[in-house]
Amino acid sequence: MPREQLGVCAEGNLHSIYLMFNANEGVETDLRPCIANVAQYIYELTDQYADSAFNGFLAVGANYWDSLYPSARPAQLKPFPAMNADNRDAPALEYDLFVHIRCDRFDILHLVANEITQMLEGLVDLVDEERGFRFMDSRDLTGFVDGTENPKGRSRQEVALIGDEDAPFKSGSYIHVQKFAHNLSKWNRLPQKKQEDIMGRTKQDNIEYESADKPLTSHIKRVNLKDSDGKSMEILRQSMPYGSVKEQGLMFISNCRNSNNFEKMLESMVHGDSHGNHDHLLHFTKALTGSSFFAPSLDFMLNKAGV
């Protein structure tokens, strides 16, 4: 069984750092062993910093995958599904590499982020960096608990990790990342009941509305989808708030064993149902980026290091 990157399915943390890189021209021969070393380093630090629950993963961009690993491609890996409807925009902004590290001590994260960047020096450019944090009792900056619908326990692996359906990429995961900037001044002017109707759950005690009471434009209604067999189309969210007073919002991260579930959720939010019922939360937050990656198993990267 290939070893998964432990950060893909890890439980939540207090702090996070997100690093987006673009590779320099023609560095693939040197980069393959380098990113294998980075992934192995992150894997080993999970034990070294176990007391502060360190974890992380490295993922390769959909548009860069064939350059780095030309001999095989995950079956459902494709560019970010950019969408637009009226004033609702889900843009694509692709990167070559994504490093996601989390910990309950920010000083350790800062140290590791510097070390990883040095390991990759001369091969890639750091294009974007964000630092996330747990807000209150795992709430988004809107004040609502985030990730309530996440799978629990062993179900996290079942939802997030590829199985035998794509054997060469077993224990890998499709990663979709969006940086959302919230308009909190506009949001906070809403009465609490209006906010709750937009979310589809109560704010303080986090109780989901009964199905019949959920507006068709509520966030929960738009993202809790079922497939043709009536099975829930789940993803594992590894999202956290980010930012400063000047710009703040949510780093939304979807980890899944397929790319379809995320794409269907995004379509339901932006375009809505056949009657045009879209996600009204998008009136108060704006996606600045949209990126598609694949996080291979640790063993895949180590095996490909000399290719």
C-alpha positions in Angstrom: 0.0 0.0 0.0 1.6 3.3 -1.0 2.1 5.7 1.8 -0.1 8.8 1.7 1.2 12.2 2.4 0.0 12.6 6.0 -1.2 16.2 5.7 -3.9 15.2 3.1 -6.2 13.7 5.7 -4.9 15.2 8.9 -7.1 16.8 11.5 -7.2 20.6 11.9 -4.5 22.7 13.4 -4.0 26.2 14.8 -1.8 27.6 12.0 -1.0 27.0 8.4 1.3 28.2 5.6 0.5 27.9 1.9 3.3 28.2 -0.6 2.7 28.4 -4.3 5.7 27.9 -6.7 6.3 28.1 -10.4 9.2 26.0 -11.8 12.1 27.4 -13.8 12.5 26.4 -17.4 14.0 22.9 -18.0 14.6 21.9 -14.3 12.5 18.7 -14.2 15.5 16.3 -13.9 16.7 18.1 -10.8 13.3 18.9 -9.5 11.9 15.3 -9.3 14.4 14.2 -6.6 14.1 17.5 -4.9 10.4 17.4 -4.4 10.6 13.8 -3.3 13.1 15.0 -0.6 10.8 17.8 0.4 7.8 15.3 0.7 10.0 12.9 2.7 11.2 15.7 4.9 7.6 16.8 5.7 6.7 13.2 6.4 9.5 12.7 8.9 8.8 16.0 10.6 5.4 14.7 11.5 7.1 12.5 14.1 9.7 15.0 15.1 7.1 17.7 15.9 4.3 15.3 16.9 3.7 17.3 20.1 2.5 20.2 18.0 0.7 18.1 15.5 2.8 19.1 12.5 1.7 17.8 9.1 1.7 18.8 5.4 1.7 17.7 1.8 3.2 18.7 -1.6 1.1 18.8 -4.7 1.9 19.2 -8.4 -0.1 21.5 -10.6 -2.4 20.1 -13.3 -0.7 22.1 -16.0 2.8 21.1 -14.9 2.2 17.4 -14.3 3.1 16.2 -17.8 6.4 18.1 -17.7 7.4 16.6 -14.4 6.0 13.1 -14.8 5.5 12.6 -18.5 5.1 8.8 -18.3 1.8 8.7 -16.4 -1.1 11.0 -15.4 -3.8 10.7 -12.9 -7.1 9.8 -14.6 -9.1 12.8 -13.6 -6.4 15.5 -13.3 -7.3 18.6 -15.3 -7.0 22.3 -15.1 -9.1 24.3 -12.6 -12.7 24.6 -13.9 -13.0 28.4 -14.2 -16.6 29.6 -14.1 -18.5 32.9 -14.4 -22.1 33.9 -14.1 -23.3 37.5 -13.7 -21.0 39.0 -10.9 -20.0 35.5 -9.6 -16.5 34.6 -10.7 -14.4 31.5 -10.1 -11.2 32.3 -11.9 -8.3 30.0 -12.7 -4.8 30.9 -11.6 -2.6 27.8 -11.9 0.7 27.2 -10.2 3.3 24.4 -10.7 3.7 23.3 -7.1 1.7 23.8 -3.9 3.2 23.1 -0.4 0.7 23.1 2.4 2.1 22.8 6.0 0.2 23.1 9.3 1.1 23.0 13.0 -0.1 24.1 16.4 3.1 26.2 16.7 3.6 29.0 14.3 7.4 29.3 14.9 7.9 25.7 13.7 5.9 26.4 10.6 8.0 29.5 9.8 11.2 27.5 10.3 10.0 24.6 8.1 8.7 27.0 5.4 12.1 28.6 5.2 13.9 25.2 5.0 11.6 24.0 2.2 12.1 27.1 0.2 15.8 26.7 0.5 15.6 23.1 -0.6 13.9 24.2 -3.8 16.2 27.2 -4.3 17.3 27.7 -7.9 14.6 25.4 -9.3 11.4 27.3 -8.6 10.2 30.8 -7.8 7.9 31.5 -4.8 4.9 33.2 -6.4 2.4 33.4 -3.6 2.4 32.8 0.2 -0.4 33.0 2.7 -0.6 32.2 6.4 -3.8 30.7 7.8 -5.0 30.5 11.4 -7.8 28.9 13.4 -10.4 31.5 14.2 -12.3 31.1 17.4 -13.8 27.5 17.6 -12.9 26.6 14.0 -15.1 29.3 12.5 -14.8 31.2 9.2 -14.4 34.9 9.5 -18.1 35.2 8.7 -18.7 33.8 12.2 -20.0 30.4 11.1 -18.4 27.1 12.0 -16.4 25.8 8.9 -16.0 22.2 7.9 -19.0 20.8 9.8 -19.8 18.5 6.9 -16.3 17.0 6.8 -16.0 13.2 7.0 -14.8 11.8 10.3 -12.3 9.1 11.3 -11.5 6.6 8.6 -14.0 8.1 6.3 -11.5 10.9 5.7 -9.2 8.5 3.9 -12.1 7.0 2.0 -13.2 10.4 0.7 -9.8 12.0 0.0 -7.6 9.2 -1.2 -7.6 7.3 -4.5 -8.1 3.5 -4.2 -7.8 0.7 -6.7 -9.8 2.7 -9.3 -6.5 4.3 -10.5 -3.9 1.9 -9.1 -0.7 3.7 -10.2 -1.9 6.7 -8.2 -3.3 4.9 -5.2 -3.2 7.0 -2.0 -3.0 10.2 -4.0 -5.5 13.0 -3.9 -7.0 15.6 -6.2 -6.5 19.1 -4.6 -8.4 22.3 -5.5 -7.5 25.6 -3.9 -9.4 28.9 -4.0 -8.4 32.0 -2.1 -11.6 33.9 -1.2 -11.5 37.5 0.0 -14.6 38.3 2.2 -16.4 41.6 2.2 -16.9 41.6 6.0 -18.2 45.1 6.3 -21.0 44.2 3.9 -21.6 40.9 5.6 -21.6 42.2 9.1 -24.4 44.8 8.2 -26.8 41.9 7.6 -29.1 40.8 10.4 -28.1 37.5 12.0 -31.2 35.7 10.7 -30.4 36.8 7.1 -26.8 35.5 7.5 -28.2 32.2 8.8 -30.6 31.9 5.8 -27.7 32.4 3.5 -25.7 29.7 5.2 -28.5 27.3 5.9 -27.6 26.8 9.6 -27.7 28.8 12.9 -24.7 30.9 13.7 -24.1 30.5 17.4 -24.9 26.8 18.0 -24.2 25.6 14.5 -27.5 23.7 14.0 -28.4 22.9 10.4 -31.8 24.0 9.1 -34.3 21.2 8.4 -34.3 20.3 4.8 -37.7 21.9 4.1 -36.5 25.2 5.7 -33.3 25.6 3.7 -33.5 28.3 1.1 -32.6 27.0 -2.3 -29.9 29.7 -2.4 -28.3 28.7 0.9 -24.7 27.7 0.9 -25.4 24.3 2.4 -28.1 23.6 -0.2 -25.8 24.4 -3.0 -22.8 22.3 -1.8 -24.5 19.2 -0.3 -25.0 17.3 -3.5 -25.9 13.7 -4.3 -24.9 11.7 -7.4 -27.3 9.8 -9.7 -27.4 6.9 -7.2 -28.3 9.1 -4.3 -24.9 8.9 -2.7 -23.4 12.1 -1.1 -20.7 13.7 -3.2 -18.2 14.4 -0.4 -14.9 16.2 -0.3 -12.5 16.7 2.6 -12.1 20.4 3.4 -8.7 21.6 4.7 -9.7 25.2 4.7 -8.6 28.0 7.1 -9.1 31.7 7.4 -6.1 33.8 6.3 -5.1 37.4 5.9 -4.8 40.8 7.6 -7.1 43.7 8.3 -6.5 44.9 4.8 -7.5 41.7 3.0 -8.9 38.6 4.7 -11.0 35.6 3.9 -10.8 31.9 3.5 -8.2 29.6 1.9 -10.6 27.0 0.6 -8.9 23.6 0.0 -10.7 20.5 -1.3 -9.0 17.1 -1.1 -10.8 14.3 -2.8 -10.3 10.9 -4.5 -11.9 12.4 -7.7 -12.1 15.8 -9.3 -15.8 15.6 -10.2 -17.2 16.3 -6.7 -15.5 19.6 -6.3 -16.4 20.7 -9.9 -20.1 19.9 -9.4 -20.1 21.8 -6.1 -18.5 24.9 -7.7 -21.0 24.7 -10.6 -23.9 24.5 -8.2 -22.6 27.5 -6.3 -21.8 29.7 -9.3 -24.5 28.7 -11.9 -27.0 27.2 -9.5 -29.8 24.8 -10.3 -32.0 24.8 -13.4 -34.0 27.7 -11.9 -30.9 29.8 -11.4 -30.8 29.4 -7.6 -27.1 30.1 -7.0 -25.2 30.4 -3.7 -26.0 33.8 -2.2 -22.8 33.6 0.0 -21.0 34.6 -3.2 -22.6 38.1 -2.9 -20.3 38.6 0.1 -17.0 36.8 -0.9 -14.9 36.8 -4.0 -12.7 34.1 -5.3 -9.3 35.6 -6.2 -7.6 32.4 -7.4 -8.5 28.9 -8.5 -5.8 26.2 -8.8 -5.9 22.4 -9.5 -3.2 20.0 -8.2 -2.5 16.4 -7.5 -0.9 15.2 -4.3 0.8 11.9 -5.1 1.7 9.3 -2.6 5.0 9.6 -0.9 6.2 6.4 -2.6 5.2 7.6 -6.0 7.5 10.7 -5.7 10.4 8.6 -4.3 10.0 6.0 -7.1 10.0 8.7 -9.7 12.9 10.7 -8.2 15.4 9.3 -10.7 13.2 9.3 -13.8 
